[in-house]
Amino acid sequence: MSTSAPSTSQQAKQDYDKAAPAYSNYASTPSGQLEGELIELALRDSCVPGSTTVLDLGGGNGVHARKALEPGAVLVDVVDISPGMLEAGRGIGDGNDSNTNTKSGLRFFEADVTGPLDHLPLLRQDKYDVVMANWIFSFIGTLGELESAFGNVKRYLKPGGRFIGVRDADPWSPVLKTGKYGGLCRDVRRAPGGGVEYVCVLQCNGPAPAVEFRGRCLETIYSGSAEACEKFGGLGGVEIVPYESAPVVQRDPDFWDEFLKRPCLAVVKALAAATEL
């Protein structure tokens, strides 16, 4: 009996559940360091010590959520489809119960961020000062899913709040063939209905096994167009955090020269309208 292929979201859930034990090692690779530093820079401009609230959509084990606590966020809610990644995140540090790391201000919730989140105890009335969405657009294959995901950004972000996200920049970048910066892409091909499909391999440092997952990204995302952010998310002022602002690039610009010619990832930031329409 034949079985249908899993949806893009379900495939991501399966892949990240499998990768959860080793995924944190990605942060020590060159691209992982760059990604983390660019997000830190964006958060530094967005967090007011003692008051900022953050929603991290697709936040996995909280690797970037914890960066929001350093400049002073008081609450960071992480929502992810992978129970394995969430379990890994809950296990970091102490003082945690099933959903909350009470000492750090982190809360973890399982849900598909391309669907409704009303069943979760999120800040629906007060909303969040910052909403992050890191790499979730690498697992979205239709405009309907894209609109739904950005709809959650719009629904939970305060007027005048900051959006921060990591996205694909160039799935065909030569650096994804060599793995020089820690990531490889193979089987890259145009996807039926638009966009691109690929298999991504993150070559974690040390003895940890490589992390592998199947991705699918729409052209409106990896092309760098601001259309989806503006149309579906109600965001403006979309810009890429400059790669050269990251300390890891400043320390060794020659090493990063090949990456800078055709970057494979981008950290973007944008602002919600100051008043709700």
N, C-alpha and C positions, 0 to 999 in steps of 0.2 A: 504494500500500500504506500503510495507516495505521500509525502508531507510537504507542506508549503515552507518556503524559506522564512526565517524569522524576520520581523520588521527591523528597521534600522535601530530603533530604540532597544528592542529586545536583544539584538546582536551586540549592542554596546554593553548591555547589562551582563550578558554572558562573558564577553571579553574582559570586562573590568573586574568581575567577580574572580575570574581566573588569575588576573594580574595583580590583584590587591596586595598579596604579601610582599611583592617586590617593587610595587609602583613608587614608593617613597624614595627609592634609590635614583630615580630619574632626576631629582632635584640637583644632584651632584654632577650631572653631565653638563657640558658647556651650554647647550640650548636650554637645559633646565635652569641653570644659573642665570642666564640672560632673561628668560621668562620671569623668574622670580624677582629679579632686581627691577625690571620694568614695571611689574605690578606694584612692588613696594613704592616706587616713585609716584605712581598714580594714586595710591592710597594715601601717601603722605600729604598730597594736595587736597584730599577729600575728608580726612578724619579730624574731628575736633576732640581733643582729649576729654574723656569723661562724659561724652554725650552721644557719640556717633553709633548708629545701628546699621548693620550690614546684612544683606541677604545674598548668599552665595549659591547660585543655581548651577547644578552640576558640579558641586564643590568636592565630591569624592571624599578623600580622607582628611580634608581640611588643610591641606598644605598651604594654600593661599589664604584661607580664612584666618589662620593664625597670624599671618602678616598684618591683617587688619587690627589685631589686638595690640601690636607693638606701638603704633602711633596713637592709641587711646580709645579704640572702639569698645563699647561697654557690652554689646551683644552682637554675636554673629550667628545667624541661622544658616546651616548647610543643608541643602536639599539635593539628593542624588538618587539615581535609579538603581545603583548597585549596592546591595546589602553588604557585600564583601568589603567594598571600599569604606562604607560607613562604619562597619565594625572595626576596621583598621584604625579609623580616625578616633573612635571612642576609646580605643586602647592606648592612645598617646596621652601621657600625663596621668594624673590621678584625680580623685574627687569626682568621678563620673558615675552616672547611673545609666539606665538603658538608652536615654536620648540626650542627656545633658552632661557636659563637662563643667560642673558648677564653679570650679575654681578659675577656669579660664574664660567663662562667658560664652562658650560654644554650645550650640544645640544641633543635633543631627536628626534629619527626617528623611524617610525613604519615599520617593515619588518620582514619576516621569515628568520632567519640567516642560515637556511639550503638551501636557494636559492640565486640567484644573488642579489647583492646589488648595481649594477652599476647605478641604477636610483636615488640613494641617493647622496647628495653632500659631500661625504666623501673624505679623503685625498688619492686619488688614485695614484698621482705621488710621492709626498713626503713620503707617508705612515706614520705609527705610530710607536713611540718608544716602546709602550706597547700595546698588545692586550689581553684583558681579555675575558674569556668565562666561566661564573660561572653558573653551573647547567644545561647548555644547553644540555649536553650529557645524562641527565636524561629524555629527551623527544625525543630520536632518536632511531628508531626501526630497521633501515636497514643500511647496510654498505654504500649504495649509499648516504643516508642522512648524514652519518658520514663523508664520504669523502668530500661532499659538504661543510659541516660546517667547517671542518679543512682547506678546500680550501680557505675559506674566511679569516681564520687566516693567512694562507700563503700569500694570495694576498695583505693584508693590513699591514703586519708587516715588518718593515724595516730590512735589513740585520743586524744581530747582535742584533736585538731587543728582548725584553723579553715577553714571554707568561706566563700568570697567569690564573689558572682556578680551580674551585671547582667541584669535581665529587663524585659520589657514591664510597664507599670503600667496604662495606659489607652489602648488602640488608638484610641479615639474622642475622645481629648482634643482640645479646640479648637486647642491649640497645634500639633498635627500637620496642621492645615488651613492655617494661616498661614505656617508655616515660620520663625517669628520666631526660634527658637532653633537653627536649622540643619537640622532634619529635617522632612520632609513624609510623610504617609501618604495614599495614594489607593486607590481600589477596595477599600475596607474592607468586608468582608462576612463573615457567618457561614459557617463551613466545614462541609462535609458531615461528619457524625460528631462535631461539636462543635468548639469553639474559634473562631478567627477567622483569616481570610486577608487579606493586604494587599500593596500594593507600597510599599516604603519608598524615599524619595529623600533622600540626605544632600547638602545643598547646601554643598559645600566652599568655603572662602574662596579668593580669588585666582583665577588663571586655570585652576585644576584643574577638570576636568569633574565634574558631579554623579555620585555613586555611587548606583546603583539595584539593588535586589534584591527578590525575592519572599519574604515571610515567612509563617509559619503558627505560631500559638501557641495552646496549650490554655488553657481558662478557669481551670483549677486553678493556672496560673502567673500570668496577668495579673490575676486577682482578688485576689492577695495572700495566698491561703491557704498555710499552712505544711504542709498535708497531704502533698504530694509529697515535700518535703524530709524530713519525719519518717518517712513510710512507706517510701519507696524509697531514701533516702539515709542513714537512721539518724541524722539530725541533730536537734539541739534548740536552744532559745534563738534561734530565727529572728527577726531584727529588721532593719529598714531603717536604713541609715546616714542620719542626719538631713540633709536638704538644706541646712538653715540652717548646718550646720557647715562647709560648703564656703566657702573664701575668696571665690570668685567671686560667690557669693550675698551674702555679708556686705558686699562692696564696693558692690553696687548692688541692694538688696532690691526697689526699685521696679520695676526691669527684670524681675525674676524673679517678680513678683506673679502674673502670669497662669499661669505654669508651676506655682507652688506650689498654686494652687487645684485643678488637675487634672494632676498630674505624669504624664508619658508613659513614664518609666523609673524604675527603682528599683535601687539597689545594696544587696544584702542580705548579711548575714553570719550564720553559724550555727556551732555547735560539734558535733563528733563526740562520742559517748559516751566517757567517760574510760577505760573498759575494754571490750574486745570481748566480745560475748555469745557 
